[in-house]
Amino acid sequence: MTPQLITPPRRSLADLGEVIGPERLRVLRATADDLRRRLGGRTVWQVNSTATGGGVAEMLQVLMGYLADAELPTHWLVVGGEPEFFEITKRLHNRLHGAASGPDLTEADAAAYARATAINATAVAELARPGDIVVLHDPQTAGMASGLADRGVTVIWRCHIGGDRRTPVTDEAWEFLRPHLRAAEAYVFSLPHYRPEFLPADRTVVIPPSIDPAAPKNADLDPATVEAVLRACGIFTGGPAGPARFTRRDGRPGEVTRTAKLLADELPSPDEPMLVQVSRWDRLKDMSGVLTAFAERVAPGGPGWLVLAGPQVDDVGDDPEGAQVYAECQAAWQALPRASRRRTVLASLPLEDLDENAVMVNALQRHAAVVAQKSLAEGFGLTVAEAMWKCRPVVGSAVGGILDQLGDGRGVLVEPSDAAGFAAAVRRLFDDPAEAARIGDAAHAFVHREYLGDRHLLRWAELLGRFL
């Protein structure tokens, strides 16, 4: 199976400098120059299992674009597998978060996983040279570590997920992966407590992910463009009021022409407050819980709409549960009382054009009076940082990386099981725009300081420097 080479559009460091300021840009350029010299012709490879859908793919789209502009020798490979392989890795994914999913992991599963990852390791080894550095992302690639290390490649395993507590479920997943991880030279996690005890602390580093403020998903959109985009993709009533134009990642002009697949009795108008959650159709995102809490506890208290948005399920190849979860959300929506259901929308956003998909998400978040991330578990939660960057108040579950992002008044934290608390927070922010604006401003300042691309790249440069 030949890995797919992904070449995202170049991202301008100069454009990033307009956001982070000249001093942060100077440090970033100097660090990139030093790293290029120390690499001495060696290549850094990023390897994961999908180029579209989910936070990891989006983050790599951004980072690889910046690394290209810095003229660092880096490549991004996407490896594949049979449906059986992705069914196993989905169970691993859920268990690392602490959620049992499907049958227990068996010796037959371990053998199938080892076969698939060995094939992928052999394919990547034909491209990577001894001395190169390969960064493997998440459980889908962990089994490749030994095969690559045996060929003289330095392996770093980057795990974007984890659970807040160790349980028999998480232990089962870590024991499944444990034999494959010994060959890695270093381990990267988004939060320190995600590291299992058997991985050495002195070879583990914490690197939070980042967002790109210039990308179509986060770039400034004026209110007229926001409305035009949401009309063009079908979420607002009334049809297009004008062309929904935006700037693509490569600088070319773009225009929204595709429409979202919608499940709705009625559609909102632009002057009504909206609660928005954007995520994969994943049980751990608790989309059905958002539906129920809004219908039963938010809608009866006053005006407002809910839009739950995710990718069209046929377009995310490494997530076999997506279609099942979307079907469950459809059933939950159908079961809502008519009065509440008419104020809720399920929106599946097309992925054929990633920039067009991104600007739809951007417009949804910018229009939202409140953004939700009611996850049952969350490795980090890039959609939270994206909404914070747009000065939106976020109501999020007190789990994983959401805790780090929304603490100290930068958002509202609730327990995942507290539907009443979640609904009360949403209604309070709907009804108090001044408080929502205060929270949004604090959120934006925090993301500017902690979660932009230069901070992310500097942390990686420090780690790579250990091996040079």
Backbone torsions as a table, in degrees:
resi	resn	phi	psi	omega
1	MET	NA	119.0	-176.3
2	THR	-83.5	126.7	176.6
3	PRO	-64.1	150.1	178.2
4	GLN	-91.4	125.3	177.3
5	LEU	-85.8	121.9	-178.7
6	ILE	-104.9	130.6	179.6
7	THR	-124.6	90.9	179.6
8	PRO	-68.9	159.0	175.6
9	PRO	-60.2	146.5	177.9
10	ARG	-63.5	136.9	176.1
11	ARG	-107.1	133.0	-174.0
12	SER	-79.9	121.0	173.1
13	LEU	-64.8	-32.8	178.1
14	ALA	-62.7	-40.5	177.1
15	ASP	-64.1	-40.5	176.2
16	LEU	-61.9	-37.8	179.2
17	GLY	-60.0	-29.8	177.7
18	GLU	-65.6	-21.7	179.4
19	VAL	-94.7	-44.1	-173.6
20	ILE	-87.7	-15.7	179.0
21	GLY	95.9	160.2	-173.3
22	PRO	-65.3	-34.2	-176.7
23	GLU	-71.2	-44.9	177.5
24	ARG	-63.8	-36.3	177.9
25	LEU	-67.1	-39.8	179.5
26	ARG	-61.3	-44.8	179.2
27	VAL	-62.6	-41.2	-179.4
28	LEU	-64.1	-46.0	-179.8
29	ARG	-64.0	-41.8	-180.0
30	ALA	-64.1	-39.6	179.0
31	THR	-66.5	-41.4	178.8
32	ALA	-63.8	-40.9	178.8
33	ASP	-62.9	-42.3	-179.9
34	ASP	-66.6	-41.0	-179.3
35	LEU	-66.2	-41.0	178.3
36	ARG	-59.6	-43.6	179.2
37	ARG	-63.6	-42.6	-176.2
38	ARG	-72.9	-28.5	177.0
39	LEU	-63.6	-33.2	173.8
40	GLY	56.4	40.0	178.5
41	GLY	95.2	-10.2	175.9
42	ARG	-73.7	155.8	-176.7
43	THR	-113.6	143.5	172.6
44	VAL	-104.2	123.9	-178.9
45	TRP	-109.1	132.6	171.6
46	GLN	-104.1	130.2	-175.3
47	VAL	-130.1	124.4	173.8
48	ASN	-144.3	-166.8	-170.5
49	SER	-114.1	3.8	176.1
50	THR	-158.4	147.4	178.0
51	ALA	-99.0	-8.1	-177.6
52	THR	-139.0	149.4	175.9
53	GLY	83.5	124.7	177.1
54	GLY	92.0	159.9	-173.8
55	GLY	-67.5	-33.8	-176.7
56	VAL	-65.9	-47.3	179.4
57	ALA	-62.0	-41.7	179.9
58	GLU	-65.1	-40.5	179.9
59	MET	-64.9	-40.7	179.5
60	LEU	-68.1	-35.0	175.4
61	GLN	-55.1	-41.8	-177.7
62	VAL	-73.6	-53.4	-174.4
63	LEU	-62.2	-41.0	-180.0
64	MET	-65.7	-33.3	176.4
65	GLY	-64.9	-41.7	177.7
66	TYR	-69.1	-40.0	180.0
67	LEU	-64.0	-34.9	176.1
68	ALA	-63.9	-41.1	179.5
69	ASP	-67.5	-30.0	176.7
70	ALA	-81.0	-1.4	178.9
71	GLU	58.7	38.5	174.3
72	LEU	-91.6	139.2	-176.6
73	PRO	-75.4	90.3	-178.2
74	THR	-133.5	148.2	175.9
75	HIS	-138.7	154.9	179.9
76	TRP	-121.2	124.9	179.0
77	LEU	-117.4	139.0	173.5
78	VAL	-112.0	122.6	179.8
79	VAL	-100.4	161.3	-174.9
80	GLY	-124.3	-163.4	-179.9
81	GLY	173.7	169.5	177.3
82	GLU	-76.9	162.8	178.9
83	PRO	-53.0	-36.4	178.9
84	GLU	-58.5	-40.8	-179.2
85	PHE	-62.9	-46.9	-177.9
86	PHE	-72.2	-25.0	173.5
87	GLU	-67.7	-39.0	177.5
88	ILE	-66.6	-46.7	-176.6
89	THR	-69.2	-26.8	174.2
90	LYS	-67.2	-40.4	175.7
91	ARG	-63.4	-40.0	175.5
92	LEU	-60.6	-46.6	179.7
93	HIS	-54.5	-50.4	-178.4
94	ASN	-65.5	-39.4	-178.8
95	ARG	-69.3	-34.5	176.2
96	LEU	-64.4	-25.9	173.5
97	HIS	-81.5	-10.4	-178.4
98	GLY	98.2	8.9	-177.3
99	ALA	-111.1	118.5	175.7
100	ALA	-66.7	138.6	-177.6
101	SER	-147.7	119.2	179.3
102	GLY	70.8	-168.6	-177.8
103	PRO	-69.9	163.2	176.6
104	ASP	-60.1	154.4	175.8
105	LEU	-74.6	132.8	-173.3
106	THR	-117.0	173.0	174.9
107	GLU	-63.5	-34.3	176.7
108	ALA	-65.2	-38.4	175.7
109	ASP	-63.2	-42.6	179.9
110	ALA	-62.3	-39.5	179.3
111	ALA	-68.0	-41.8	178.7
112	ALA	-64.4	-41.3	178.4
113	TYR	-62.6	-44.6	-179.3
114	ALA	-63.2	-39.9	179.4
115	ARG	-63.3	-47.1	-176.8
116	ALA	-65.0	-44.1	-178.1
117	THR	-72.4	-29.4	175.5
118	ALA	-65.9	-40.0	176.6
119	ILE	-61.6	-44.5	179.9
120	ASN	-66.1	-38.0	178.5
121	ALA	-62.7	-42.8	178.7
122	THR	-61.8	-41.1	-179.8
123	ALA	-65.9	-41.5	179.5
124	VAL	-69.8	-36.4	-179.8
125	ALA	-63.9	-23.8	176.9
126	GLU	-71.5	-16.6	179.8
127	LEU	-103.1	-42.1	-179.2
128	ALA	-80.1	142.2	180.0
129	ARG	-100.5	155.5	172.9
130	PRO	-53.0	134.6	-176.8
131	GLY	97.9	-21.6	176.2
132	ASP	-67.0	163.7	177.5
133	ILE	-113.5	127.7	178.6
134	VAL	-116.3	124.4	175.9
135	VAL	-101.3	114.7	180.0
136	LEU	-96.8	131.9	-174.9
137	HIS	-108.3	120.2	166.8
138	ASP	70.2	177.1	-172.3
139	PRO	-59.4	-27.6	-177.4
140	GLN	-62.6	-21.2	-175.4
141	THR	-115.4	-8.2	-173.1
142	ALA	-57.6	-36.2	-178.3
143	GLY	-67.9	-7.8	179.3
144	MET	-84.0	-12.7	-169.9
145	ALA	-58.6	-48.4	-175.7
146	SER	-64.7	-45.9	-178.6
147	GLY	-61.5	-35.9	178.6
148	LEU	-75.9	-41.4	179.5
149	ALA	-62.0	-35.3	179.0
150	ASP	-63.7	-19.4	-179.6
151	ARG	-99.9	13.5	174.7
152	GLY	85.2	16.2	179.5
153	VAL	-95.1	138.0	174.0
154	THR	-80.7	125.7	-174.0
155	VAL	-112.7	130.7	171.1
156	ILE	-119.3	130.4	176.9
157	TRP	-102.5	123.8	-179.1
158	ARG	-108.6	112.5	-179.4
159	CYS	-105.3	118.8	-177.2
160	HIS	-92.2	-1.6	-172.2
161	ILE	-126.1	169.7	178.8
162	GLY	168.3	169.2	179.5
163	GLY	-113.4	149.9	179.6
164	ASP	-70.6	-23.1	-179.3
165	ARG	-133.5	148.2	172.4
166	ARG	-82.7	130.1	179.8
167	THR	-137.1	169.2	174.0
168	PRO	-55.6	-31.1	179.9
169	VAL	-68.6	-48.1	178.7
170	THR	-65.9	-38.2	179.9
171	ASP	-61.1	-38.9	178.9
172	GLU	-60.4	-43.5	-179.0
173	ALA	-67.4	-43.2	-179.0
174	TRP	-66.7	-35.5	177.6
175	GLU	-67.5	-33.2	175.9
176	PHE	-61.4	-42.9	-176.2
177	LEU	-84.9	-21.1	-170.8
178	ARG	-51.1	-47.2	-177.9
179	PRO	-62.1	-26.5	-175.7
180	HIS	-83.3	-17.8	-172.0
181	LEU	-91.2	-12.5	-175.2
182	ARG	-60.9	-29.3	-173.9
183	ALA	-80.0	-12.0	-179.7
184	ALA	-72.5	146.0	179.4
185	GLU	-85.9	-24.4	-179.6
186	ALA	-154.0	160.1	-177.4
187	TYR	-132.3	135.6	-177.6
188	VAL	-122.5	129.3	178.0
189	PHE	-126.9	158.6	178.0
190	SER	-79.8	-27.7	178.2
191	LEU	-136.4	146.6	-173.8
192	PRO	-63.6	-34.8	-175.4
193	HIS	-79.2	-0.2	174.3
194	TYR	-76.2	-18.3	-178.1
195	ARG	-68.9	126.2	173.3
196	PRO	-71.9	152.8	-173.2
197	GLU	-63.0	-26.1	-176.2
198	PHE	-76.6	-12.2	175.7
199	LEU	-87.5	132.4	-175.5
200	PRO	-65.0	132.1	-177.8
201	ALA	-64.7	-32.6	-176.6
202	ASP	-75.7	-7.0	175.3
203	ARG	-113.3	15.4	-178.8
204	THR	-117.1	134.6	176.3
205	VAL	-128.1	155.9	178.7
206	VAL	-108.0	120.9	177.8
207	ILE	-132.5	103.6	174.8
208	PRO	-65.8	153.7	175.7
209	PRO	-74.2	-175.7	-176.2
210	SER	-146.8	168.4	174.2
211	ILE	-117.7	161.3	177.5
212	ASP	-108.1	110.9	-175.8
213	PRO	-68.0	-17.7	-178.7
214	ALA	-95.1	-7.2	-177.7
215	ALA	-70.4	156.8	178.6
216	PRO	-54.7	-26.2	-179.6
217	LYS	-74.4	-22.8	-173.6
218	ASN	-125.6	-9.7	-177.0
219	ALA	-63.4	152.9	179.3
220	ASP	-59.1	136.4	172.9
221	LEU	-129.4	129.1	176.8
222	ASP	-74.9	161.5	-176.0
223	PRO	-56.2	-35.5	-179.9
224	ALA	-65.9	-38.7	178.6
225	THR	-69.0	-40.2	177.1
226	VAL	-56.4	-48.0	-179.6
227	GLU	-64.6	-40.9	-179.4
228	ALA	-63.3	-41.2	179.5
229	VAL	-64.0	-45.9	-177.3
230	LEU	-70.3	-26.9	172.3
231	ARG	-73.9	-41.8	-177.0
232	ALA	-64.0	-37.9	-178.7
233	CYS	-86.8	-0.6	170.2
234	GLY	96.9	1.5	-174.9
235	ILE	-78.7	-35.1	174.5
236	PHE	-90.4	153.1	175.2
237	THR	-75.7	159.0	169.1
238	GLY	99.6	-9.4	178.9
239	GLY	76.6	175.1	-175.2
240	PRO	-60.6	134.5	173.9
241	ALA	-97.3	-5.3	-178.1
242	GLY	170.6	171.3	-178.9
243	PRO	-65.8	135.6	-179.1
244	ALA	-93.2	77.3	-174.5
245	ARG	-92.2	149.0	177.4
246	PHE	-153.5	174.1	178.8
247	THR	-105.2	126.5	179.2
248	ARG	-74.0	169.6	-179.8
249	ARG	-62.3	-29.7	-179.8
250	ASP	-90.3	8.5	176.8
251	GLY	91.4	-10.8	179.9
252	ARG	-75.0	152.7	176.0
253	PRO	-71.6	145.8	176.2
254	GLY	-132.6	165.5	177.8
255	GLU	-147.3	135.9	179.7
256	VAL	-73.6	118.8	178.5
257	THR	-122.9	-18.8	179.8
258	ARG	-86.5	156.5	179.1
259	THR	-115.5	151.9	175.8
260	ALA	-77.8	152.5	171.6
261	LYS	-84.8	116.8	-171.1
262	LEU	-113.0	143.3	168.7
263	LEU	-118.3	108.0	-173.5
264	ALA	-161.5	143.8	169.7
265	ASP	-80.7	-40.5	177.8
266	GLU	-138.2	171.8	179.8
267	LEU	-124.0	149.5	-178.7
268	PRO	-74.4	160.8	169.8
269	SER	-104.0	161.4	-173.0
270	PRO	-64.2	-17.2	-174.5
271	ASP	-94.0	9.2	-178.7
272	GLU	-106.2	139.3	179.3
273	PRO	-63.7	145.2	-173.9
274	MET	-133.6	134.8	167.7
275	LEU	-97.0	130.6	-176.7
276	VAL	-127.7	133.0	164.3
277	GLN	-124.7	128.9	178.0
278	VAL	-117.3	123.9	177.7
279	SER	-168.9	173.1	169.6
280	ARG	-63.7	158.4	171.2
281	TRP	-79.2	88.6	-170.3
282	ASP	-137.1	133.1	-177.6
283	ARG	-58.4	-31.4	-178.3
284	LEU	-71.0	-13.9	176.8
285	LYS	-85.4	-9.8	175.5
286	ASP	54.0	47.3	178.4
287	MET	-61.4	-41.2	179.5
288	SER	-66.0	-32.7	176.0
289	GLY	-65.0	-36.9	175.9
290	VAL	-64.5	-44.8	178.6
291	LEU	-55.5	-49.6	-175.5
292	THR	-67.0	-44.6	-179.2
293	ALA	-62.4	-41.2	179.3
294	PHE	-65.5	-47.9	-175.2
295	ALA	-65.1	-40.3	-173.7
296	GLU	-86.9	-27.7	-168.4
297	ARG	-125.9	-26.2	-179.2
298	VAL	-94.6	-50.5	-175.9
299	ALA	-58.3	-40.1	-179.6
300	PRO	-66.6	-16.4	-174.0
301	GLY	-89.6	-2.4	-178.9
302	GLY	153.8	-167.7	-177.2
303	PRO	-70.4	163.4	176.3
304	GLY	138.8	152.6	179.3
305	TRP	-125.8	159.3	172.8
306	LEU	-120.1	131.5	169.8
307	VAL	-122.4	117.5	172.4
308	LEU	-100.3	120.1	-174.1
309	ALA	-124.4	137.4	175.7
310	GLY	-151.0	176.1	-179.8
311	PRO	-73.7	153.1	171.4
312	GLN	-61.5	126.9	-165.0
313	VAL	-65.6	-25.0	-179.9
314	ASP	-71.8	-12.1	-173.1
315	ASP	-98.2	1.3	-178.7
316	VAL	-115.6	99.5	-168.2
317	GLY	-76.2	-21.9	-174.7
318	ASP	-100.6	16.0	-177.6
319	ASP	-129.8	85.3	-175.9
320	PRO	-68.3	-14.7	-179.0
321	GLU	-85.9	-10.1	-173.6
322	GLY	-56.1	-47.9	-179.1
323	ALA	-64.4	-37.4	179.0
324	GLN	-64.0	-44.8	-177.9
325	VAL	-67.6	-39.1	177.6
326	TYR	-62.5	-40.6	177.9
327	ALA	-63.2	-38.4	176.9
328	GLU	-64.2	-39.0	177.7
329	CYS	-66.8	-37.8	175.8
330	GLN	-59.4	-45.3	-179.5
331	ALA	-64.3	-41.2	178.4
332	ALA	-63.9	-38.0	178.8
333	TRP	-65.9	-43.8	-179.9
334	GLN	-61.0	-30.8	-175.9
335	ALA	-82.7	-6.6	-178.3
336	LEU	-69.1	150.7	172.2
337	PRO	-59.0	144.9	-174.9
338	ARG	-54.7	-43.5	-175.9
339	ALA	-62.4	-35.9	178.9
340	SER	-83.9	-37.7	-177.1
341	ARG	-61.1	-34.7	-177.4
342	ARG	-66.0	-12.3	179.4
343	ARG	-109.6	19.6	178.1
344	THR	-128.1	144.9	-178.0
345	VAL	-134.4	131.4	167.4
346	LEU	-100.1	124.1	-175.8
347	ALA	-122.8	118.5	173.8
348	SER	-100.4	115.2	-172.2
349	LEU	-92.3	132.6	-177.8
350	PRO	-66.9	147.4	-179.1
351	LEU	-113.9	5.7	-178.8
352	GLU	-58.8	-35.6	178.6
353	ASP	-120.9	106.6	-173.5
354	LEU	-63.1	-36.7	179.6
355	ASP	-67.6	-39.3	178.4
356	GLU	-65.7	-42.5	175.2
357	ASN	-58.5	-43.8	-176.6
358	ALA	-64.3	-40.2	-178.6
359	VAL	-72.1	-27.1	172.8
360	MET	-63.8	-45.3	177.7
361	VAL	-62.1	-43.9	178.9
362	ASN	-55.8	-49.1	-178.2
363	ALA	-64.5	-40.5	177.8
364	LEU	-60.3	-47.9	-178.3
365	GLN	-66.9	-39.2	-179.3
366	ARG	-68.6	-32.9	178.1
367	HIS	-76.5	-24.9	-173.3
368	ALA	-60.1	135.6	168.4
369	ALA	-73.8	-33.2	178.2
370	VAL	-143.1	140.5	173.4
371	VAL	-109.5	137.1	179.4
372	ALA	-110.7	149.2	165.1
373	GLN	-143.1	80.6	-172.7
374	LYS	-90.2	56.8	-175.9
375	SER	-75.8	146.4	171.2
376	LEU	-79.5	-28.8	173.8
377	ALA	-152.5	152.0	-176.6
378	GLU	-156.2	123.7	177.5
379	GLY	-63.5	-50.8	174.4
380	PHE	-140.1	-61.5	179.5
381	GLY	100.6	67.5	-178.3
382	LEU	-63.1	-29.5	179.0
383	THR	-63.3	-26.6	175.4
384	VAL	-67.1	-49.7	179.3
385	ALA	-61.1	-37.6	179.7
386	GLU	-64.4	-43.0	178.7
387	ALA	-67.8	-39.2	178.1
388	MET	-61.5	-40.0	178.8
389	TRP	-59.4	-32.6	-179.0
390	LYS	-86.8	12.8	177.8
391	CYS	64.5	29.0	177.7
392	ARG	-92.4	140.0	171.5
393	PRO	-74.0	133.1	-177.2
394	VAL	-113.5	132.7	168.7
395	VAL	-104.9	113.5	-173.9
396	GLY	-132.0	158.9	177.9
397	SER	-72.3	145.1	-179.2
398	ALA	-81.7	66.6	-179.0
399	VAL	-140.1	152.3	170.1
400	GLY	49.6	-139.4	-176.8
401	GLY	-70.2	-15.2	177.3
402	ILE	-63.6	-36.2	177.7
403	LEU	-57.9	-47.3	-178.7
404	ASP	-64.3	-34.7	-174.7
405	GLN	-79.3	-40.6	-171.2
406	LEU	-98.9	-0.2	-179.3
407	GLY	-66.0	167.6	176.0
408	ASP	57.1	39.4	173.1
409	GLY	80.2	11.8	179.6
410	ARG	-87.3	1.6	179.1
411	GLY	-180.0	-169.4	178.9
412	VAL	-118.8	123.5	-179.6
413	LEU	-103.3	134.6	175.3
414	VAL	-135.4	155.5	174.9
415	GLU	-68.2	144.1	-176.4
416	PRO	-57.4	-30.4	-177.6
417	SER	-87.8	-3.5	-173.6
418	ASP	-92.1	78.7	-179.6
419	ALA	-63.9	-37.0	-179.8
420	ALA	-65.9	-42.6	178.7
421	GLY	-65.8	-39.9	177.2
422	PHE	-60.5	-49.7	-177.7
423	ALA	-64.0	-41.1	-179.7
424	ALA	-63.0	-39.2	179.2
425	ALA	-65.1	-42.4	178.8
426	VAL	-62.6	-48.3	-178.8
427	ARG	-62.9	-39.3	179.4
428	ARG	-61.1	-42.2	-179.6
429	LEU	-73.5	-35.2	172.1
430	PHE	-55.2	-43.1	-171.5
431	ASP	-88.4	-9.2	-176.9
432	ASP	-130.0	78.0	-178.5
433	PRO	-59.4	-30.5	179.9
434	ALA	-65.9	-43.2	177.7
435	GLU	-66.7	-39.0	177.3
436	ALA	-61.3	-41.1	179.6
437	ALA	-67.3	-39.3	178.6
438	ARG	-61.6	-45.6	178.7
439	ILE	-63.4	-42.8	-179.1
440	GLY	-61.9	-40.3	178.9
441	ASP	-65.1	-42.7	178.1
442	ALA	-64.2	-37.6	179.3
443	ALA	-64.0	-46.0	-179.4
444	HIS	-59.5	-44.9	-178.6
445	ALA	-61.9	-37.2	-178.9
446	PHE	-68.4	-43.4	178.7
447	VAL	-64.5	-40.0	178.0
448	HIS	-58.2	-37.2	-177.3
449	ARG	-80.0	-36.1	-166.7
450	GLU	-113.4	-28.9	-164.3
451	TYR	-125.2	29.3	173.5
452	LEU	-96.4	167.8	-168.5
453	GLY	-61.2	-32.1	-178.3
454	ASP	-65.8	-40.5	177.9
455	ARG	-61.8	-42.1	-179.3
456	HIS	-63.3	-48.5	-177.6
457	LEU	-66.0	-37.3	179.1
458	LEU	-64.8	-39.0	178.5
459	ARG	-65.3	-40.0	177.4
460	TRP	-68.0	-38.4	178.5
461	ALA	-61.0	-39.4	178.4
462	GLU	-63.4	-41.8	179.0
463	LEU	-66.5	-48.9	-178.3
464	LEU	-60.5	-32.6	179.0
465	GLY	-59.3	-24.0	178.5
466	ARG	-63.5	-27.2	-174.7
467	PHE	-102.0	10.0	-176.2
468	LEU	-118.4	NA	NA
